[in-house]
């Protein structure tokens, strides 16, 4: 049987590094090709900070709360133990789920619209905004990437980092949803671990 406490701790330990990955990825998006640019030369989807806020800061509180919920019960052996922490983790996971959905939405939009760059027409714009989806997308037709003159490798930088944020957001959404269910079970049914399990970590 998988104990709710062990499951919560594992979920929290996965969410924590994923939030750090989202924060770092979003910060890197502000510096295309590692270069500092003017604020009006950065894509709107980057400024929406789906990774920094949604998948990052919004996810730190749930991750710590869920890890704490997987720890030893506050009342010790023989009483309700972790149920209050499990309830708190359910509420925090709900917030985390909203953050993950925000991260997914912004990342999807970022990939769909493409980067803002200096085009061959000497204008700062979104050259792939109307490229469509499927075979007509700039994501498939990499020959179109030459439309971006500056920053160098702007399209690759944009695509790689948003492609990291999107699956991270999906993973976080799944884990937060799982913890909502797990936390409710732990709140109503308690944690199946005994004192030996508490002392042994996971």
Secondary structure, DSSP 8 states (H G I E B T S, - for coil): ---HHHHHHHHHHHHHHHHHHHHHHHHHHTSGGG----GGGS-HHHHTTIIIIIIIIHHHHHHHHHHHHTS--TT-TTS-TTHHHHHHHHHHHHHHHHHHHHHHHHHHHHHHH---EEETTS-EE-TTTT--SGGGSTTT-GGGGGGEEESTTHHHHHHHHHHHHHHHHHHHHHHHHHHHHHHHHHHHH-----HHHHHT--
